[in-house]
Amino acid sequence: MSIDHAARRARIAPALGLHADEILVVGAGQPVPKPEVSEQHFPFVAHQEYYYLTGHAEAPGGIIAYDAKTREWTSFVPEVTEMERVWDGTEQLPGEFLSRFPAWLAARAGRKIAALGAPIVGVQSDDELSARIRENLKHARRPKENGEIEIMQRAAFATAEGYTAVQPFLSPGFSERRMQIELEAGFFRGGATTTGYGTIVGVGAQAAVFHGSPSPHRIAKAGDFILIDAGAEVERYVIDVTRTYIAGGSGTGFQRDLYMAVKTAQVRACAKCVSGTEWKDIHFGAAIDMMGSLVDMGVLKGNPTSLVEQEAHMLFFPHGIGHMVGLGVRDASGLEPGREKDPRPCLKSLRMDLILRPGYVVTVEPGLYLIPALINDPARREKYRDVVNWKLVEQHLGIGGVRIEDNLLVTDGAPINLTAAIPKL
């Protein structure tokens, strides 16, 4: 299913909130040269705001402009040179040539300019107006269109292919790097354009490093945690999935209990992703569920709700429950219109404060970790001396952690799990 970008722009324009004396320009960005004398550049990636409005992935320097007085959109695209046609096979995009943009802008001199996307040389924009229009655009594109959902379903299929491919390599002797190779090869065999972000694979203690890059480190023994956070990208749309496995299939009783604590909370949180629900309620609900499990395991003492109110959960669950996903991870996350960031320290890493609506695609990713930097911090030890079984925690320090993440499409009814096919324990 293709996306009609002209129809999209027509739908989006009224939602921007531009007045008749204002104009909008959105830049694609410029190629970034590599830091050596090779005449090569890093792969060009058009700014997501520009791409959303045009669908042009390969338009270095491109600009899409909107005149609120005439209600007309104009696309300015780079003129393809003969050398680009010969060496790269580049084809000319439809639209006006970039050389005509200065005259378009000059004809509208004196009017306020909202500038989104990448900066455009020579454009003097109004910062306050630009910030307002950016928030309006972000909110307008949060609900996914049918075409976007279809692309994300393809990305979810490719992601599932990768996670299936890596299953034979979750055993002692295989390295994080080998798992990455098999996983990403599966993505591409499943139809991925590229990976959605830098693949994360952590074995043992590294399973508690949120953004750890795969290394030559090997699975040392049966029972080691293996955390994989990776997803495929198709036509700029990304799937973001985490799974935690146990090498050899079975670990200690403590590990199994920790895994089930996260899995139970994750299943409950996924079911709550219905239209009209406050995202913060889902976050705190998962935190309370997991703290209740830690109390049952003897790790914590007290009432789960009270422990969350004391922010004791931040020792073991220091990140947010999830975020939106689409044109990149965390795409279009942020605040409900009219809201300000909640100042509570325990919400510092919560990526969004929104009311869920049909068409939103969100990640749900609770986790429990034993992170030495938090567990060994003297201030935290003192603050929570009476509610944490520090001896038990120290006994298991070094096992890493557990995170489970799925991508949920909010509908008018029950949520749809786009990544349900990806194997869990």
C-alpha positions as CSV (number, residue, x, y, z in Angstrom):
1,M,0.0,0.0,0.0
2,S,1.6,3.3,-1.1
3,I,1.2,6.6,0.8
4,D,-0.4,9.5,-1.0
5,H,1.8,12.4,0.3
6,A,-0.3,15.1,-1.5
7,A,-3.4,13.9,0.4
8,R,-1.4,13.8,3.6
9,R,-0.2,17.4,3.2
10,A,-3.8,18.5,2.5
11,R,-4.9,16.7,5.7
12,I,-2.0,18.1,7.8
13,A,-2.1,21.7,6.7
14,P,-5.2,22.8,8.8
15,A,-3.7,21.0,11.8
16,L,-0.5,23.1,11.7
17,G,-2.3,26.2,13.0
18,L,-0.5,28.7,10.7
19,H,-2.1,32.1,10.2
20,A,-2.5,33.6,6.8
21,D,0.5,35.9,7.1
22,E,2.8,33.0,8.0
23,I,4.7,30.5,5.9
24,L,6.3,27.1,6.6
25,V,9.6,25.7,5.2
26,V,10.9,22.2,6.0
27,G,14.4,21.2,5.1
28,A,15.6,17.7,4.2
29,G,19.2,18.4,5.3
30,Q,22.6,18.2,3.6
31,P,25.0,15.2,3.1
32,V,27.7,14.9,5.7
33,P,31.2,14.2,4.3
34,K,33.3,11.5,5.9
35,P,36.3,12.8,7.8
36,E,38.9,11.8,5.2
37,V,40.0,12.8,1.8
38,S,37.8,10.4,-0.2
39,E,35.0,12.5,-1.6
40,Q,32.6,10.1,0.2
41,H,29.7,11.0,2.4
42,F,27.8,9.2,5.1
43,P,24.6,7.7,3.8
44,F,22.1,10.5,3.4
45,V,19.0,10.4,5.6
46,A,16.4,13.1,5.0
47,H,15.0,14.7,8.1
48,Q,11.9,12.8,9.3
49,E,9.6,15.9,9.2
50,Y,10.6,16.5,5.5
51,Y,10.3,12.8,4.7
52,Y,6.8,12.6,6.3
53,L,5.6,15.4,4.1
54,T,7.2,14.4,0.8
55,G,8.2,10.7,0.8
56,H,11.6,11.8,-0.7
57,A,14.3,9.8,0.9
58,E,17.0,10.9,-1.5
59,A,16.7,14.7,-1.7
60,P,19.8,16.3,-0.2
61,G,19.1,20.0,0.2
62,G,15.4,19.5,-0.6
63,I,12.7,21.9,0.8
64,I,9.0,21.6,1.1
65,A,7.2,25.0,1.6
66,Y,3.7,26.0,2.5
67,D,2.0,29.3,2.0
68,A,-0.8,29.6,4.5
69,K,-2.4,32.5,2.5
70,T,-2.8,30.6,-0.7
71,R,-2.9,27.2,1.0
72,E,-0.4,25.8,-1.5
73,W,2.5,23.5,-1.0
74,T,5.6,23.7,-3.2
75,S,8.4,21.1,-3.3
76,F,11.9,22.3,-4.2
77,V,14.2,19.5,-5.2
78,P,17.8,19.3,-6.2
79,E,18.5,19.2,-9.9
80,V,20.2,16.0,-10.8
81,T,23.5,16.4,-12.7
82,E,24.8,14.4,-15.5
83,M,27.6,13.0,-13.3
84,E,25.0,11.8,-10.7
85,R,23.0,10.1,-13.5
86,V,26.1,8.4,-14.8
87,W,27.9,7.4,-11.5
88,D,25.0,6.9,-9.2
89,G,22.0,6.3,-11.4
90,T,20.1,9.1,-9.7
91,E,16.7,10.0,-11.1
92,Q,15.2,13.5,-11.1
93,L,12.5,14.0,-8.4
94,P,9.3,15.8,-9.3
95,G,9.0,19.5,-8.1
96,E,10.6,22.8,-8.6
97,F,14.4,23.1,-8.8
98,L,16.1,24.4,-5.6
99,S,17.4,27.3,-7.6
100,R,13.9,28.8,-7.6
101,F,13.5,28.7,-3.8
102,P,15.2,32.1,-3.1
103,A,12.7,33.9,-5.5
104,W,9.8,32.1,-3.8
105,L,11.0,33.2,-0.4
106,A,11.7,36.8,-1.6
107,A,8.2,37.1,-2.9
108,R,7.0,36.6,0.6
109,A,9.3,39.0,2.4
110,G,8.2,40.4,5.7
111,R,6.0,37.4,6.6
112,K,6.8,35.2,9.7
113,I,8.6,31.9,8.8
114,A,8.2,28.6,10.7
115,A,11.3,26.5,9.9
116,L,11.1,22.7,10.5
117,G,13.3,19.8,9.5
118,A,17.0,20.6,8.9
119,P,18.2,24.2,8.9
120,I,18.0,26.0,5.6
121,V,20.8,28.5,4.7
122,G,19.4,32.0,4.3
123,V,16.1,31.5,6.1
124,Q,15.5,33.8,9.1
125,S,12.8,31.9,11.0
126,D,10.8,32.8,14.1
127,D,11.9,30.5,16.9
128,E,8.7,30.7,18.9
129,L,6.5,30.1,15.8
130,S,8.7,27.2,14.7
131,A,8.5,25.5,18.1
132,R,4.7,25.8,18.1
133,I,4.3,24.5,14.6
134,R,6.7,21.6,15.3
135,E,4.5,20.5,18.2
136,N,1.4,20.8,16.1
137,L,2.9,18.7,13.3
138,K,4.2,16.1,15.8
139,H,0.7,15.7,17.4
140,A,-1.0,15.6,14.0
141,R,1.2,12.7,12.7
142,R,1.0,10.6,15.9
143,P,-2.0,8.5,14.6
144,K,-0.6,6.2,11.9
145,E,-2.4,6.0,8.6
146,N,-3.3,2.7,7.0
147,G,-0.3,2.8,4.7
148,E,2.1,3.5,7.6
149,I,0.6,0.5,9.6
150,E,1.1,-1.7,6.6
151,I,4.7,-0.8,6.3
152,M,5.2,-1.3,10.1
153,Q,3.6,-4.8,9.7
154,R,6.2,-5.6,7.1
155,A,9.0,-4.3,9.4
156,A,7.5,-6.5,12.2
157,F,7.6,-9.5,9.9
158,A,11.3,-8.8,9.1
159,T,12.1,-8.4,12.8
160,A,10.4,-11.7,13.6
161,E,12.5,-13.4,10.9
162,G,15.7,-12.1,12.6
163,Y,14.7,-13.2,16.1
164,T,13.8,-16.7,14.7
165,A,17.2,-16.9,12.9
166,V,19.1,-16.1,16.2
167,Q,17.5,-18.8,18.2
168,P,20.1,-21.6,17.4
169,F,22.9,-19.2,18.7
170,L,21.6,-18.6,22.2
171,S,24.0,-21.2,23.7
172,P,27.4,-21.2,25.4
173,G,30.3,-20.4,23.1
174,F,28.5,-18.0,20.8
175,S,29.5,-14.3,20.9
176,E,27.3,-11.2,21.1
177,R,28.7,-10.3,17.7
178,R,27.7,-13.6,16.2
179,M,24.2,-13.2,17.5
180,Q,24.1,-9.7,15.9
181,I,25.2,-11.1,12.6
182,E,22.6,-13.9,12.5
183,L,19.8,-11.6,13.8
184,E,20.5,-8.8,11.2
185,A,20.9,-11.3,8.4
186,G,17.4,-12.5,9.3
187,F,16.1,-9.0,9.1
188,F,17.4,-8.5,5.6
189,R,16.1,-11.9,4.5
190,G,12.7,-10.9,5.8
191,G,12.6,-7.7,3.7
192,A,14.3,-5.1,5.9
193,T,15.7,-1.9,4.3
194,T,18.2,-1.6,7.1
195,T,18.3,-2.0,10.9
196,G,16.1,0.4,12.8
197,Y,18.9,1.4,15.2
198,G,22.1,0.1,16.6
199,T,21.5,-3.5,17.6
200,I,22.0,-4.2,21.3
201,V,23.1,-7.6,22.5
202,G,24.2,-8.1,26.1
203,V,25.3,-11.4,27.8
204,G,25.4,-11.9,31.5
205,A,26.2,-8.6,33.3
206,Q,26.0,-6.8,30.0
207,A,22.3,-7.5,29.9
208,A,21.9,-4.6,32.4
209,V,23.6,-2.1,30.0
210,F,20.8,-0.4,28.2
211,H,22.7,0.7,25.1
212,G,25.5,-1.9,25.0
213,S,27.0,-2.6,21.6
214,P,27.6,-6.2,20.6
215,S,31.2,-7.3,21.4
216,P,33.3,-10.5,21.0
217,H,32.2,-11.4,24.5
218,R,30.9,-15.0,24.5
219,I,28.2,-16.8,26.4
220,A,30.2,-18.3,29.2
221,K,27.8,-20.9,30.6
222,A,24.3,-22.2,30.5
223,G,22.0,-20.0,32.6
224,D,23.4,-16.6,31.4
225,F,20.9,-14.0,30.6
226,I,21.0,-12.8,26.9
227,L,19.3,-9.5,26.2
228,I,18.6,-8.5,22.6
229,D,17.2,-5.1,21.7
230,A,16.9,-4.8,17.9
231,G,14.4,-4.1,15.1
232,A,14.2,-3.9,11.4
233,E,13.5,-0.8,9.3
234,V,11.3,-0.8,6.2
235,E,10.9,2.4,4.2
236,R,12.1,4.5,7.2
237,Y,9.5,2.9,9.5
238,V,11.0,1.1,12.5
239,I,10.1,-1.8,14.8
240,D,11.7,-1.7,18.3
241,V,11.7,-5.1,20.1
242,T,13.5,-6.5,23.2
243,R,13.7,-10.1,24.2
244,T,15.6,-11.7,27.1
245,Y,16.6,-15.3,26.9
246,I,18.5,-17.7,29.1
247,A,21.4,-19.6,27.6
248,G,20.6,-23.2,27.4
249,G,17.0,-22.5,28.3
250,S,17.0,-22.7,32.1
251,G,18.6,-20.6,34.8
252,T,18.4,-20.3,38.6
253,G,15.1,-20.0,40.4
254,F,15.9,-16.3,41.0
255,Q,16.4,-15.7,37.3
256,R,13.2,-17.4,36.4
257,D,11.3,-15.4,39.0
258,L,12.9,-12.2,37.8
259,Y,11.9,-13.0,34.2
260,M,8.3,-13.9,35.2
261,A,8.0,-10.7,37.2
262,V,8.8,-8.7,34.0
263,K,6.7,-10.8,31.7
264,T,3.7,-10.7,33.9
265,A,3.9,-6.9,34.2
266,Q,4.5,-6.6,30.4
267,V,1.5,-8.6,29.5
268,R,-0.7,-6.5,31.9
269,A,0.7,-3.3,30.5
270,C,0.1,-4.3,26.9
271,A,-3.5,-5.0,27.6
272,K,-3.9,-1.5,29.1
273,C,-2.9,0.1,25.8
274,V,-6.5,1.2,24.9
275,S,-7.8,4.5,23.6
276,G,-8.2,7.1,26.3
277,T,-5.6,5.6,28.8
278,E,-3.0,7.9,30.3
279,W,0.5,6.7,29.5
280,K,1.7,7.5,33.0
281,D,-0.9,5.2,34.5
282,I,0.5,2.3,32.4
283,H,4.0,3.2,33.5
284,F,3.2,3.3,37.2
285,G,1.0,0.3,37.0
286,A,3.9,-1.8,35.6
287,A,6.2,-0.4,38.3
288,I,3.8,-1.5,41.0
289,D,3.3,-4.9,39.5
290,M,7.1,-5.5,39.3
291,M,7.7,-4.2,42.9
292,G,5.0,-6.6,44.1
293,S,6.9,-9.5,42.5
294,L,10.2,-8.3,44.1
295,V,8.4,-8.3,47.4
296,D,7.3,-11.9,46.8
297,M,10.9,-12.8,45.9
298,G,12.2,-11.3,49.1
299,V,14.2,-8.6,47.4
300,L,12.0,-5.8,48.7
301,K,9.9,-5.2,51.9
302,G,6.7,-3.3,52.1
303,N,3.7,-2.3,50.1
304,P,4.3,-2.2,46.3
305,T,2.4,1.1,45.8
306,S,4.3,2.7,48.7
307,L,7.6,1.5,47.3
308,V,6.8,3.2,44.0
309,E,5.8,6.4,45.8
310,Q,9.2,6.3,47.6
311,E,10.8,5.8,44.1
312,A,12.4,2.6,45.3
313,H,11.5,1.1,42.0
314,M,14.2,3.3,40.4
315,L,16.8,0.9,41.8
316,F,15.6,-1.9,39.6
317,F,13.5,-0.2,36.9
318,P,15.2,3.2,36.2
319,H,13.7,3.8,32.7
320,G,10.2,4.5,31.3
321,I,7.7,1.9,30.2
322,G,8.1,2.8,26.6
323,H,7.6,5.4,23.8
324,M,6.0,5.9,20.4
325,V,7.6,4.3,17.3
326,G,7.3,5.1,13.6
327,L,9.8,7.1,11.5
328,G,12.5,6.0,14.0
329,V,12.5,5.0,17.6
330,R,10.7,7.4,20.0
331,D,9.3,9.1,16.9
332,A,6.6,11.7,17.8
333,S,6.9,11.0,21.6
334,G,6.6,13.9,23.9
335,L,3.8,15.7,25.7
336,E,0.1,16.0,25.3
337,P,-0.7,19.5,23.9
338,G,-0.9,22.0,26.7
339,R,1.1,19.9,29.2
340,E,4.5,20.5,30.8
341,K,7.0,17.9,31.7
342,D,6.3,16.2,35.0
343,P,9.1,17.3,37.3
344,R,9.2,14.1,39.4
345,P,12.7,12.5,39.3
346,C,11.2,9.0,38.7
347,L,9.7,10.3,35.4
348,K,12.9,11.8,34.0
349,S,13.3,9.0,31.5
350,L,9.6,8.6,30.6
351,R,9.6,9.5,26.9
352,M,6.0,10.6,26.7
353,D,3.1,11.9,28.6
354,L,0.2,11.3,26.3
355,I,-3.4,10.1,26.3
356,L,-3.5,7.0,24.0
357,R,-5.6,7.4,20.8
358,P,-6.5,5.0,17.9
359,G,-3.6,4.8,15.4
360,Y,-0.8,5.3,18.0
361,V,1.9,2.7,17.9
362,V,3.8,2.4,21.2
363,T,6.4,0.2,22.7
364,V,5.8,-1.5,26.1
365,E,9.1,-2.4,27.7
366,P,9.3,-2.9,31.4
367,G,12.5,-4.3,32.8
368,L,14.2,-5.3,36.1
369,Y,18.0,-5.1,36.4
370,L,20.8,-5.4,38.9
371,I,23.0,-2.5,37.9
372,P,26.2,-2.1,40.0
373,A,26.3,1.7,39.6
374,L,22.9,1.9,41.3
375,I,23.1,-1.0,43.7
376,N,26.5,0.1,45.0
377,D,25.7,3.8,45.4
378,P,26.1,4.8,49.1
379,A,23.3,7.4,49.0
380,R,20.8,4.9,47.6
381,R,21.9,2.3,50.1
382,E,21.2,4.7,52.9
383,K,17.9,6.0,51.6
384,Y,16.5,2.5,51.0
385,R,18.3,0.6,53.8
386,D,15.1,-0.6,55.4
387,V,13.2,-1.7,52.3
388,V,15.9,-3.6,50.3
389,N,17.3,-7.0,51.2
390,W,20.8,-5.9,50.3
391,K,22.3,-9.3,51.1
392,L,20.1,-11.1,48.6
393,V,20.7,-8.4,46.0
394,E,24.5,-8.7,46.4
395,Q,24.2,-12.4,46.0
396,H,22.8,-12.0,42.5
397,L,24.7,-8.9,41.4
398,G,26.3,-9.5,38.0
399,I,23.5,-11.6,36.5
400,G,22.4,-8.6,34.4
401,G,18.7,-8.0,33.9
402,V,15.5,-8.7,32.0
403,R,13.6,-6.5,29.6
404,I,10.7,-7.5,27.3
405,E,9.4,-5.2,24.7
406,D,6.5,-5.3,22.2
407,N,5.0,-2.8,19.8
408,L,1.3,-2.2,20.3
409,L,-1.2,-0.6,17.8
410,V,-3.9,1.3,19.7
411,T,-7.3,0.8,18.1
412,D,-11.0,1.6,18.9
413,G,-11.1,-1.7,20.7
414,A,-8.4,-4.1,22.0
415,P,-4.8,-3.2,21.1
416,I,-3.0,-5.2,18.4
417,N,0.4,-6.5,19.2
418,L,2.4,-6.1,16.0
419,T,5.3,-8.1,17.4
420,A,3.5,-11.0,19.0
421,A,5.1,-13.5,16.6
422,I,8.6,-12.9,18.0
423,P,9.5,-15.7,20.4
424,K,9.8,-15.3,24.1
425,L,10.7,-17.7,26.9
